[in-house]
Amino acid sequence: MRFLVRLVVNAVALWLTTLIVSGVSVTPFGDGGTLAAVLTYLLVAFVFGLVNAVIGTLIRIVAFPLYILTLGLISFVVNAILLLIVAGISSAFGFGLDVESFGWGIVGAFVLAVLAWLIGLFTRPVLNRQRA
């Protein structure tokens, strides 16, 4: 259940990010209807979660000295790289996330992280009630 809630939170945060940041967009698959768009956002959020868990962890381990040196500001660059990786993976399938440039990737990753955190604040009480 926790996995599904986090997936939906990330998909909603991604959708809101595409509305706020003009350099980040999502191209739905199929005919482009509402169901196709929702499934595309869920799929991109799933891919982003996988990339963040596997590649993101490896990058953070290797870049740990840079995190200390830059007081964590390198995380903006790392998250932008992960967003660009997801855009590359999804564009290989002909639909999914589109990021115009590295600069838009940094802005998009920042907005995505803030929105996912804010939405997560509202879902956390629900998840904590289920655990008890």
C-alpha positions in Angstrom: 0.0 0.0 0.0 2.8 2.4 0.9 4.4 1.8 -2.5 1.2 2.7 -4.3 0.7 5.9 -2.3 4.2 7.0 -3.0 3.8 6.2 -6.7 0.6 8.3 -6.9 2.2 11.2 -4.8 5.2 11.2 -7.3 2.9 11.1 -10.3 0.8 14.0 -9.0 4.0 16.0 -8.2 5.3 15.3 -11.7 2.0 16.5 -13.2 2.1 19.7 -11.2 5.7 20.2 -12.1 4.8 20.0 -15.8 2.2 22.7 -15.2 4.6 25.0 -13.3 7.9 24.5 -15.2 7.7 25.2 -18.9 10.8 23.2 -19.8 9.5 20.0 -18.4 6.6 18.2 -20.1 5.1 14.7 -20.5 4.0 13.2 -23.8 1.3 10.6 -23.3 1.2 7.4 -25.2 -1.6 6.2 -27.3 -4.4 8.5 -28.4 -3.5 11.1 -25.8 -6.7 10.8 -23.8 -7.1 11.3 -20.1 -6.5 7.6 -19.2 -3.4 7.5 -21.4 -2.1 10.7 -19.7 -2.7 9.3 -16.2 -1.0 6.0 -17.1 1.9 7.8 -18.6 2.4 9.9 -15.4 2.2 6.8 -13.3 4.7 5.0 -15.5 7.1 7.9 -15.5 6.8 8.2 -11.7 7.6 4.4 -11.5 10.6 4.7 -13.8 11.8 7.8 -11.8 11.5 5.8 -8.6 13.5 2.9 -10.0 16.2 5.2 -11.4 16.4 7.2 -8.2 16.7 4.0 -6.1 19.4 2.3 -8.2 21.4 4.9 -10.1 20.6 7.7 -7.7 22.0 5.7 -4.8 25.2 4.9 -6.7 25.7 8.5 -7.6 25.1 9.7 -4.1 27.7 7.2 -2.7 30.3 8.2 -5.2 29.6 11.9 -4.9 29.5 11.9 -1.1 32.6 14.1 -0.7 31.0 16.6 -3.1 27.9 16.6 -0.9 30.0 17.6 2.1 32.1 20.1 0.1 29.1 21.9 -1.4 26.9 21.5 1.8 24.4 19.5 -0.2 23.9 21.8 -3.1 25.3 19.2 -5.5 22.0 17.4 -4.9 20.3 19.8 -7.3 22.7 18.7 -10.0 22.3 15.0 -9.1 18.5 15.2 -9.2 18.7 17.0 -12.5 20.9 14.2 -13.9 18.4 11.6 -12.7 15.5 13.5 -14.3 17.4 13.6 -17.6 18.1 9.9 -17.3 14.4 9.3 -16.9 13.6 11.5 -19.8 16.1 9.5 -21.9 14.7 6.2 -20.9 11.1 7.3 -21.5 11.8 8.9 -24.8 13.3 5.6 -26.0 9.8 4.3 -25.8 8.3 7.2 -27.8 6.4 8.7 -24.9 7.0 10.0 -21.4 9.1 12.8 -19.9 10.6 15.6 -21.9 13.2 17.9 -20.4 14.4 20.7 -22.7 17.9 21.3 -21.2 20.0 20.7 -18.1 18.9 24.0 -16.6 15.3 23.1 -16.9 16.3 19.7 -15.4 17.6 21.5 -12.3 14.5 23.7 -12.0 12.2 20.7 -12.7 14.0 18.5 -10.2 13.8 21.2 -7.5 10.1 21.8 -8.1 9.4 18.1 -8.2 11.1 17.5 -4.9 9.3 20.4 -3.2 5.9 19.3 -4.5 6.4 15.6 -3.6 7.5 16.7 -0.1 4.4 18.9 0.3 2.0 16.3 -1.0 3.7 13.7 1.2 3.0 15.8 4.2 -0.7 15.3 3.6 -0.4 11.6 2.9 1.8 10.8 5.9 -1.0 10.8 8.5 -2.9 8.3 6.3 0.0 6.0 6.0 0.8 6.2 9.7 -2.8 5.3 10.6 -2.6 2.2 8.4 0.7 1.1 10.1 -0.8 1.2 13.6 
